[in-house]
Amino acid sequence: MTDAKKKDAFIIRDFKDSGTETSFAGGSVVAIEEGAFANYEAAGLVRKATAEDRKDASKASGASGAAA
């Protein structure tokens, strides 16, 4: 069995995935499985993270990314 490939996603706004009950904080960068990324991107919730996004997210104190 192989691990699912993940993409770094910039979270555009706060949202909760109703299927997995996972919450995401707007402005954070989170690694998300490719299939979920495609769904979230189509819904306008995420976009591919840039180097600047990663830099800004790491500076932000208290940014937790995904929370269960």
C-alpha positions, 0 to 999 in steps of 0.5 A: 500500500502506498501513501496518498500524494499530498499538495501544499494548499493555501486555505483561502477562508475558514471551512470545515469538511463535513465528510471528515469533520476536519476544520481548516483556518483561513490564511494557513498552509496545509498538506492535503491529499490530491483528491481532496485538494481538487475538490476544495480547489473546485469549491474555491476554498484552497489554491496551490501554496506559493513560497510567499504563502509558506513564509507568511504562514510560518510567521503567523503565530497561533496558525494551526492549519488543520485542526481535528 
